[in-house]
Amino acid sequence: MNIKHFYDKALAQGSFAIESEGQVALVDPSRDIQQYVDFAKQHDAEIIAVFETHPHADFISSHLEIQKKFGAVIYVNEKVGVSYDYMHMGHGDEVKIGAATVKALFTPGHSPDHNSYLLLDSKGNQKAVFTGDSLFVGDVGRPDLREGAGNIQVSRKDLAGMMYDTVHDVFSELSDDTIVYPAHGAGSLCGKNMSSELSSTIANEKANNWAFQIKDKDKFVDAFLEGQSFIPKYFPNSVEVNRKGAAELEKSVKNATRKEAVEIPKGSIIIDARLKEVFKKGHLKGAINIQNQEGDKFETWLGSIVGPEEKYYVVAENQDDLDFAIYRAAKIGYESNLEAGVVNPQGEVVTDALVPLDDFKKNPDAYTIIDIRNKSEVEDGKFFNSAKNIPLPELRERANEIDTQKPVIVHCAGGYRSAAGFSIVKSILPNAKVYDLSDAVEQFK
């Protein structure tokens, strides 16, 4: 039996392949299927099953494409209310994958329709549990994403209570040496205290995960609900896309409209995916800079700034960069509301002044300082006492709250988000003097 862990750093998302006797099962596959196809070929095996833990909010799954291409059976809890052909797996139900057995565990709390999947070897020994968004390394999946999305909508307080039962009645009963494979790691917005470790054991989680330590249910619920991060705009939409099943990734990316040297209509949402240094030297008026490099969180911030019902354009440096941006947008289902990707767009070009750093250091009170970090980050400490906190996902809606009587300085924690925040403020308040503190924020921590 072979288990392969695939990890998408940009989305902090893990998926898995299980191979036994020439048969492969996938757990929570990401939208790009090529890595799973390669794994099956490597083992001279056939993909026969996909196990979905729940309808994911933060990425688009490829379960429907895999079913159509390979005839794989999709296993999911019927409570999800899906639109595709599937086999229901309720608590205790089992499926054979070669000599291995996959056993469903009903584990609500992150969502009301959540399954985890326990992997048993040929002798019935517990080898691993694929916990989806229920149990993470050091944390459990947030309970506030299903109050307005999905087939079943439940209050966060009720889901928090379900999670307590899941932790103490289901996961606590598993063998201590069972490996824990969650769907996310540190950096994901599906939890708040995830470890940088990508796997664990039940014994380690019992000893170190806060959720196992609180034995009183009311105290657990209070601790669980406190301090959750913002919910990106795209999350509810992804739940619905995953319930229906997404179109084939390669065709969706290939069919996206691409243009060169055209003028983008005024009033359009323009996402400029170039490096911030390039962006500041010249960009279309009103463009929003979300940098799209390998290590950047382009998908998360695209889906946090632009709503799933909004049409937008993407500008890139060249055709390869444009293809990469469209591919990454498709990972969260955002290729469907892309008007066009554009290289070398025509129109009014503006440049951005560099932050007057020396003057700002001497006279910080002469500036309006906007801190675009998340509320939870600001609660851990402000860099400037006078700063007004407007989190980046709220900035397009709240930019008019900014005092423009003084020059405006925008900052985040390290410089990546401030490039987007600065460009949003400039686009909405074109007559204001706006500066991006960028990575110079490190000098003020």
C-alpha positions in Angstrom: 0.0 0.0 0.0 1.3 3.4 -1.0 0.1 6.8 0.3 1.2 10.0 -1.5 0.6 13.5 -0.1 0.3 16.3 -2.6 0.6 19.8 -1.2 -0.3 23.2 -2.8 1.6 25.8 -0.9 -0.2 28.7 -2.3 -3.6 27.5 -0.9 -2.0 25.5 1.9 -4.1 22.6 0.7 -3.3 18.9 0.9 -4.7 16.0 -1.2 -3.9 12.4 -1.1 -3.6 9.3 -3.3 -3.9 5.8 -1.9 -2.6 2.8 -4.0 -3.2 -0.8 -3.3 -2.9 -3.8 -5.7 -3.2 -1.6 -8.8 -6.1 0.5 -7.6 -5.9 4.2 -6.7 -8.3 6.3 -4.5 -8.0 10.0 -4.2 -9.0 12.1 -1.2 -10.0 15.8 -1.7 -8.2 16.2 -5.0 -7.3 19.7 -6.2 -8.5 21.0 -9.5 -5.3 20.1 -11.4 -5.5 16.3 -12.0 -2.2 15.8 -13.7 -0.3 14.9 -10.5 -2.8 12.1 -9.8 -2.6 10.8 -13.3 1.2 10.7 -13.0 1.0 8.9 -9.7 -1.3 6.2 -11.1 1.0 5.7 -14.1 4.0 5.4 -11.9 2.3 2.5 -10.0 0.7 1.0 -13.2 -2.6 1.5 -11.5 -6.1 2.7 -12.2 -7.9 5.6 -10.5 -11.2 4.0 -9.3 -12.4 6.2 -6.5 -12.6 9.8 -5.1 -13.4 10.4 -1.5 -14.7 13.9 -0.8 -14.7 15.0 2.9 -17.1 17.9 2.2 -17.8 20.7 -0.3 -14.6 22.7 0.1 -14.8 26.5 0.4 -11.2 27.5 -0.4 -10.4 25.5 -3.6 -12.2 23.8 -6.4 -12.0 20.0 -6.4 -11.5 17.8 -9.6 -13.8 15.0 -8.5 -16.3 15.4 -11.3 -13.5 15.6 -14.0 -11.9 12.5 -12.6 -15.2 10.7 -12.6 -15.9 11.6 -16.3 -12.3 10.7 -17.5 -11.7 7.5 -15.5 -15.1 6.3 -14.4 -14.1 6.7 -10.8 -16.8 6.4 -8.2 -17.3 9.6 -6.0 -17.9 8.8 -2.4 -19.4 11.5 -0.2 -21.9 12.0 2.6 -25.4 12.4 1.2 -26.0 15.4 3.4 -23.8 17.4 1.0 -26.7 17.4 -1.5 -24.6 17.0 -4.7 -25.6 17.4 -8.3 -23.4 14.5 -9.7 -23.6 10.7 -9.5 -22.1 9.5 -6.2 -22.2 6.8 -3.6 -23.2 7.8 -0.1 -20.9 7.0 2.7 -22.3 7.3 6.2 -20.6 6.6 9.5 -19.0 3.2 9.5 -19.5 2.4 5.8 -16.5 0.7 4.1 -15.1 0.5 0.6 -12.3 -1.8 -0.6 -9.3 -0.3 -2.5 -7.2 -3.3 -3.4 -6.3 -5.0 -0.2 -7.0 -1.8 1.8 -10.2 -0.6 3.3 -11.5 3.0 3.6 -14.0 3.5 6.4 -16.1 6.6 6.7 -16.3 8.5 9.9 -19.0 11.2 10.2 -17.1 14.2 11.7 -19.3 17.4 11.5 -18.1 20.6 13.1 -16.4 22.5 10.3 -19.4 21.7 8.2 -22.6 19.7 9.0 -22.0 17.2 6.2 -18.3 16.3 6.8 -16.8 12.9 6.6 -13.3 11.8 7.5 -11.9 8.6 6.0 -10.1 6.0 8.1 -7.6 3.8 6.2 -7.3 0.1 7.3 -4.6 -2.3 6.0 -5.3 -5.8 4.9 -5.4 -7.0 8.5 -7.8 -4.3 9.6 -5.2 -2.2 11.4 -5.7 1.6 11.5 -3.0 3.2 9.3 -4.2 6.7 8.7 -7.2 9.0 8.9 -7.8 11.6 6.2 -9.5 14.3 8.3 -10.3 17.0 5.6 -11.1 20.2 7.4 -12.2 18.6 10.7 -8.9 17.9 12.4 -5.7 19.8 11.6 -2.3 19.5 13.1 -2.7 21.6 16.3 -6.2 22.9 15.4 -9.7 22.0 14.1 -11.6 23.5 11.2 -13.4 26.8 11.7 -17.2 26.5 12.3 -18.3 29.7 10.6 -18.3 29.0 6.9 -21.7 27.2 6.6 -24.1 29.8 7.9 -25.0 31.0 4.4 -23.7 28.3 2.0 -24.3 24.7 1.2 -27.2 22.3 1.2 -27.4 22.4 5.0 -26.8 25.8 6.7 -26.1 25.7 10.4 -25.1 28.4 12.9 -21.5 28.6 13.9 -22.4 27.9 17.6 -24.2 24.7 16.7 -21.3 23.6 14.5 -18.9 24.3 17.3 -20.9 22.0 19.5 -20.7 19.3 16.8 -17.0 19.7 16.6 -16.7 19.1 20.3 -18.5 15.8 19.9 -16.4 14.9 16.8 -13.1 15.5 18.7 -14.1 13.6 21.9 -16.4 10.9 20.5 -14.7 10.1 17.2 -11.1 11.1 16.9 -10.3 10.4 20.6 -11.4 6.8 20.0 -8.9 6.1 17.2 -5.6 4.3 17.8 -2.8 6.5 19.0 -0.4 5.6 16.2 -2.9 6.4 13.5 -1.4 9.0 11.2 -3.5 12.2 10.8 -3.6 13.6 7.2 -5.5 16.9 7.1 -6.6 18.9 4.0 -4.7 22.0 5.1 -1.6 23.3 6.8 -0.4 26.6 8.2 -1.5 29.6 6.1 -4.9 28.2 5.3 -7.9 30.4 6.3 -9.9 27.2 7.2 -8.4 27.3 10.7 -6.7 29.7 13.1 -3.8 27.9 14.8 -2.5 25.3 12.4 1.0 23.9 12.8 3.5 24.1 10.0 3.7 20.3 10.2 1.6 18.6 7.5 0.8 15.4 9.3 0.7 14.1 12.8 -0.6 11.2 14.8 -3.7 10.8 17.0 -1.4 10.5 20.0 0.3 13.8 19.2 -3.0 15.6 18.7 -4.4 14.3 22.0 -1.3 15.6 23.7 -0.8 18.9 21.9 -4.0 20.0 20.1 -6.0 22.6 22.1 -9.3 21.0 21.1 -8.5 17.8 22.9 -7.6 19.6 26.1 -10.9 21.3 26.8 -13.3 18.8 28.4 -16.1 21.2 29.1 -18.3 21.7 26.0 -19.4 25.2 26.7 -15.8 26.3 27.3 -14.8 24.5 24.1 -17.5 26.4 22.1 -16.4 29.7 23.5 -12.7 29.1 22.7 -13.5 27.8 19.3 -15.6 30.8 18.2 -13.1 33.3 19.4 -10.6 35.0 17.0 -11.6 33.4 13.7 -10.2 35.1 10.6 -12.1 36.9 7.8 -14.1 34.9 5.3 -12.9 35.5 1.7 -15.5 36.6 -0.8 -15.1 33.5 -2.9 -15.6 30.9 -0.1 -19.5 30.5 -0.4 -19.2 30.3 -4.2 -16.7 27.5 -4.0 -19.0 25.5 -1.8 -21.7 25.6 -4.5 -19.3 24.9 -7.4 -18.0 21.9 -5.6 -21.5 20.6 -4.8 -22.2 20.7 -8.6 -18.8 19.7 -9.8 -16.4 21.8 -11.8 -15.7 21.7 -15.5 -12.4 20.3 -16.8 -9.5 22.5 -15.8 -7.5 22.3 -19.0 -10.4 23.3 -21.2 -11.6 26.0 -18.9 -8.1 27.6 -18.9 -7.7 27.2 -22.6 -11.1 28.7 -23.4 -10.4 31.8 -21.3 -10.3 35.0 -23.5 -6.9 36.4 -24.2 -6.1 39.7 -25.8 -3.1 41.8 -26.7 -2.6 45.5 -27.1 -6.3 46.3 -26.5 -7.9 49.0 -24.4 -9.8 47.8 -21.4 -13.2 49.5 -20.9 -13.3 52.3 -18.3 -14.8 51.3 -15.0 -13.6 47.7 -15.3 -12.0 45.8 -12.4 -8.4 45.3 -13.5 -6.1 42.9 -11.7 -2.5 43.7 -12.6 -0.5 40.5 -11.7 3.0 41.9 -12.3 5.6 42.5 -9.6 4.9 45.6 -7.5 8.2 47.2 -8.6 7.1 46.8 -12.3 3.6 47.9 -11.5 4.7 51.2 -9.8 6.7 52.2 -12.9 3.6 52.2 -15.0 0.2 50.7 -14.9 -3.4 51.4 -16.1 -5.2 53.9 -14.1 -7.4 52.2 -11.5 -5.6 48.8 -11.7 -5.3 46.7 -8.5 -1.9 45.0 -8.0 -2.0 41.4 -6.9 1.4 39.9 -7.6 1.5 36.5 -9.1 4.8 34.8 -8.4 5.3 31.2 -7.5 5.3 31.8 -3.7 2.6 34.4 -3.7 -1.0 33.8 -2.5 -2.5 35.1 -5.7 -5.6 32.9 -5.5 -6.5 33.9 -1.9 -6.3 37.6 -2.5 -7.9 37.6 -5.9 -10.9 35.8 -4.3 -10.8 38.1 -1.2 -10.8 41.4 -3.2 -13.0 40.4 -6.2 -16.4 38.9 -5.5 -17.5 35.8 -7.5 -20.3 37.7 -9.2 -17.9 40.4 -10.4 -16.3 40.4 -13.9 -12.6 41.4 -14.1 -9.6 41.6 -16.3 -6.1 40.3 -15.6 -3.0 42.1 -16.9 0.3 40.3 -17.1 3.8 40.9 -18.3 3.8 38.3 -21.1 1.8 35.4 -22.4 3.3 32.8 -20.1 2.6 34.9 -17.0 -0.9 35.5 -18.2 -1.5 31.7 -18.6 -0.2 31.2 -15.1 -2.5 33.8 -13.7 -5.6 32.3 -15.4 -4.6 28.8 -14.2 -4.3 30.0 -10.6 -7.6 31.9 -10.9 -9.2 28.6 -12.1 -8.0 26.9 -8.9 -10.7 28.8 -7.1 -13.2 28.8 -9.9 -12.5 32.4 -11.0 -11.8 31.7 -14.7 -15.6 31.7 -15.2 -15.9 35.5 -14.4 -12.8 36.6 -16.2 -13.6 39.0 -19.0 -10.2 38.6 -20.6 -6.5 38.3 -19.9 -4.5 41.1 -21.5 -0.8 41.6 -22.3 0.4 45.1 -23.2 -2.9 46.8 -22.6 -3.6 50.2 -24.1 -4.9 53.2 -22.2 -4.0 55.9 -19.7 -0.8 54.8 -17.8 0.1 56.2 -14.4 3.2 55.9 -12.3 3.5 55.7 -8.5 5.7 57.8 -6.3 8.0 56.1 -3.8 7.2 56.4 -0.2 9.0 59.5 1.4 10.5 57.2 4.0 12.8 59.7 5.8 10.0 62.3 6.2 7.6 59.6 7.4 10.1 58.5 10.0 10.5 62.0 11.3 6.8 63.1 11.0 4.5 60.1 11.2 1.7 62.3 12.5 1.7 64.2 9.2 0.3 61.1 7.5 -2.9 59.1 7.6 -1.8 55.5 8.2 -3.9 52.6 7.1 -3.2 49.2 8.5 -4.7 46.6 6.1 -3.8 43.5 8.2 -6.6 41.2 9.5 -8.2 42.2 12.8 -6.6 39.2 14.6 -3.2 40.4 13.5 -3.8 43.9 14.7 -5.0 42.6 18.1 -1.5 41.1 18.5 0.0 44.5 18.2 0.0 47.7 16.1 3.1 49.1 14.4 1.7 52.7 14.6 -0.6 53.9 17.4 -2.5 56.2 15.1 -3.1 53.7 12.3 -6.7 53.0 11.2 -7.3 49.3 10.6 -9.3 48.5 7.4 -8.5 44.8 6.5 -7.6 44.3 2.8 -10.7 42.2 2.0 -12.9 45.2 3.2 -10.9 47.9 1.6 -12.8 48.4 -1.7 -16.0 48.8 0.3 -14.5 51.1 3.0 -11.8 53.2 1.3 -14.0 56.3 1.6 -13.6 56.1 5.3 -9.9 57.2 4.8 -8.9 60.8 5.8 -7.3 62.2 2.7 -6.5 65.6 4.2 -3.0 64.2 4.8 -0.9 61.9 2.6 -2.0 58.3 3.1 0.5 55.5 4.0 -0.8 51.9 3.5 1.0 49.0 5.2 0.5 45.3 6.0 2.8 42.9 7.7 5.5 42.4 5.1 4.8 44.2 1.9 2.9 41.8 -0.3 -0.7 42.8 0.7 0.2 46.5 0.9 0.8 46.6 -2.9 -2.8 45.5 -3.4 -4.1 47.7 -0.7 -2.2 50.8 -1.9 -3.5 50.3 -5.5 -7.1 49.9 -4.3 -7.0 53.1 -2.3 -5.4 54.9 -5.3 -8.1 53.6 -7.6 -11.0 54.7 -5.4 -9.5 57.9 -4.1 -7.6 59.2 -7.2 -7.1 62.7 -5.9 -5.4 61.6 -2.7 -1.7 61.3 -2.2 -1.2 57.6 -1.4 2.0 55.7 -0.7 2.9 52.0 -0.2 5.1 51.4 2.8 5.9 48.0 1.2 8.6 46.0 2.9 10.0 49.1 4.6 7.4 48.2 7.3 10.0 45.9 8.7 11.9 48.9 10.0 8.9 49.9 12.2 8.0 46.6 13.9 
